[in-house]
Amino acid sequence: MQLPILDPSNPEQDFPAIETALTDPDGLLAIGGCLSSQRIINAYKQGIFPWYSPGEPVLWWSPDPRLVLFPEHLKVSRSLGKTIRKDLFKVTYDQAFPQVMQYCAAPRDDESGTWITEEMYLAYTELHQQGVAHSIEAWFEGELVGGLYGIAIGQVFFGESMFHKKTNASKVAFCFLVQQLSAWNYQLIDCQVHTNHLSSLGAEEIERKEFSRLIKQYCAIQPSNTAWNQIAL
């Protein structure tokens, strides 16, 4: 099957129906296009996200099933709860978005490259400046040691990537994020695809059809507060 090729000069172009995505590789839907803010936001609203390696064209994905976390289903293990109660980390929001992306872009121990290309970095930094992309940071003795970033649309937070330089730092940041999103009446956190790390925190897989239904519903409803950079825990 030949994948649809998107026009890079037309950010308003419709995406193919997510049901037409490939099953191998799971969820690959379209190729090309651009990473304009308009196209990226339109993609997330339809359950689609960009993910590709340097040297490749932009690849758009909508996997089935989809890993999500309902905020009320967050699981905090006894050991993680103990770490949180020790108050080892200071957690902030939108205080170091570029640095969080840069740390997330660094190759993992078992990887030689990164999918966060310079083009992706610039696109999401622009979204951050527009108040759409947000970061959550964990600090230890004044050093940034963990965090994550993602896209907020309506009552849905679309998580993109996490990093940690100190054990449990990203988990603590994630738990505080979920707590805050719950207080703001967010209904869903998109975790994209299965990882043991996120599953241990309560994330679960749901069918793509159900995910699509939920984001259509919740992306259209505004949360009770959007003052991300005024929050510090």
C-alpha positions in Angstrom: 0.0 0.0 0.0 1.4 3.4 -0.9 1.0 6.0 1.8 -0.6 9.4 1.2 1.9 12.2 0.7 1.0 15.5 2.3 1.6 18.8 0.7 4.2 20.9 2.7 2.7 24.1 1.4 -0.8 23.4 2.6 -1.0 23.1 6.4 -4.8 23.1 6.2 -4.8 19.9 4.1 -6.9 17.1 5.6 -5.2 14.0 7.0 -6.3 10.6 5.8 -8.8 8.8 8.0 -7.0 7.2 10.9 -8.6 3.9 10.1 -6.5 3.7 7.0 -3.2 3.6 9.0 -0.9 0.6 8.4 -0.8 -2.2 10.9 2.9 -2.9 10.1 4.4 -0.6 11.1 1.6 0.0 13.5 -0.2 3.3 12.9 1.9 4.8 10.1 -0.7 7.0 8.3 1.0 9.5 6.0 4.3 11.0 4.8 5.5 14.5 4.3 3.8 17.8 4.9 5.2 20.4 7.3 5.5 20.9 11.0 3.6 24.2 11.1 1.7 24.9 14.3 -1.6 24.6 12.5 -0.9 21.2 11.0 0.5 19.8 14.3 -2.5 21.0 16.3 -4.9 19.6 13.7 -3.0 16.3 13.9 -3.3 16.0 17.6 -7.0 16.8 17.5 -7.5 13.7 15.3 -5.3 11.4 17.3 -2.2 11.8 15.0 1.3 12.7 15.9 4.7 13.2 14.0 7.6 10.8 14.7 10.5 10.3 12.4 14.3 10.0 12.4 16.9 12.5 11.0 17.1 12.1 7.2 13.6 10.9 6.9 10.5 12.8 5.7 8.0 13.7 8.3 6.0 10.6 9.3 2.5 10.8 10.8 1.2 8.1 13.1 -2.0 6.9 14.8 -1.3 3.6 16.4 -3.9 1.1 17.6 -4.3 0.5 20.5 -3.4 3.8 22.2 -1.8 4.1 25.6 -3.6 6.6 27.8 -3.9 7.6 31.4 -7.1 8.7 33.0 -5.9 11.0 35.8 -8.0 9.3 38.4 -6.2 6.0 37.6 -2.7 7.2 38.5 -0.8 4.6 40.4 1.8 5.7 42.9 3.9 2.8 44.3 4.9 2.7 47.9 8.5 3.5 47.0 7.6 6.4 44.7 5.2 7.8 47.3 8.0 7.7 49.8 10.3 9.6 47.4 7.5 12.2 46.8 7.0 12.7 50.6 10.7 13.2 51.1 10.3 16.4 49.0 13.6 15.8 47.2 12.6 17.6 44.0 11.2 21.0 43.3 8.6 20.7 40.5 7.9 23.6 38.1 6.0 24.2 34.9 7.1 26.0 31.8 10.3 27.3 33.4 12.8 25.4 31.1 10.9 24.2 28.0 13.9 24.4 25.6 16.2 22.6 28.1 13.6 19.8 28.7 13.3 19.3 24.9 17.1 19.2 24.6 17.5 16.6 27.4 14.7 14.5 25.9 16.5 14.7 22.5 19.7 13.2 23.9 20.2 9.6 22.9 19.2 7.0 25.5 21.8 4.5 26.8 20.6 1.8 24.3 20.1 4.2 21.4 22.5 5.9 19.0 20.2 8.7 17.7 17.1 10.7 18.4 13.7 11.3 16.8 13.6 14.9 18.2 15.2 16.5 15.2 16.1 20.2 14.9 12.9 20.7 12.9 10.8 19.1 15.7 12.6 21.2 18.3 11.8 24.5 16.5 8.2 23.4 15.8 7.4 22.6 19.4 9.3 25.6 20.8 7.0 27.7 18.6 4.0 25.9 20.0 5.3 26.6 23.5 5.6 30.3 22.7 1.9 30.1 21.6 0.9 28.6 24.9 0.1 25.2 23.4 3.1 23.1 24.3 4.2 22.8 28.0 7.0 21.4 30.1 7.2 20.0 33.6 10.5 20.2 35.3 12.0 18.4 38.3 15.0 20.2 40.0 17.5 18.9 42.5 19.7 21.4 44.3 19.1 23.9 41.5 19.9 21.4 38.7 17.3 20.2 36.1 17.3 16.5 36.6 14.0 15.3 35.1 10.9 16.3 33.2 8.6 15.9 30.3 6.8 18.0 27.7 3.6 17.7 25.6 0.7 19.5 24.0 -2.4 20.7 25.8 -5.7 21.0 23.9 -8.9 21.4 25.7 -9.1 18.9 28.5 -6.5 16.6 26.9 -2.7 16.6 27.5 -0.8 14.8 24.8 2.5 13.6 26.3 5.5 13.6 24.0 8.7 12.6 25.8 10.3 12.3 29.3 13.9 12.3 30.6 15.6 11.8 33.9 19.2 12.4 35.1 18.3 11.3 38.7 16.3 8.2 39.7 12.6 8.9 39.9 12.9 12.5 38.8 10.7 12.1 35.8 8.2 10.0 37.7 7.8 12.6 40.4 7.3 15.3 37.7 4.7 13.2 36.0 2.8 12.5 39.2 2.7 16.2 40.0 1.6 16.9 36.4 -1.3 14.4 36.7 -2.3 16.0 40.1 -2.4 19.4 38.6 -4.2 18.3 35.4 -6.8 16.7 37.6 -7.3 19.9 39.5 -7.8 21.7 36.2 -10.4 19.2 35.1 -8.3 17.5 32.4 -9.9 14.2 31.5 -7.2 12.4 29.5 -3.5 12.1 29.1 -2.2 10.6 25.8 0.8 8.4 26.3 0.9 7.2 22.6 2.4 3.7 22.8 3.0 1.1 25.5 5.9 1.4 27.8 6.5 -0.4 31.1 7.5 2.9 32.6 4.1 4.5 32.0 2.1 1.4 32.5 3.5 1.1 36.0 2.0 4.6 36.7 -1.5 3.5 35.7 -1.5 4.0 31.9 -3.7 1.6 30.0 -4.3 0.7 26.3 -7.6 1.5 24.7 -8.8 0.9 21.1 -8.0 3.7 18.6 -11.7 4.1 17.9 -12.4 4.8 21.6 -9.4 7.2 21.8 -10.7 9.1 18.8 -14.1 9.4 20.4 -12.6 10.7 23.7 -10.4 13.3 22.2 -13.1 14.7 19.9 -15.2 15.2 23.1 -12.6 16.5 25.4 -10.5 18.6 23.1 -13.5 20.8 22.6 -13.9 21.6 26.3 -11.7 24.2 28.0 -10.1 23.3 31.3 -10.7 25.4 34.4 -7.3 27.0 34.4 -4.4 27.5 31.9 -1.9 29.5 34.0 0.8 26.9 33.6 3.8 29.2 34.3 2.2 30.4 37.5 2.4 27.0 39.1 5.3 25.8 41.2 5.1 22.9 43.7 
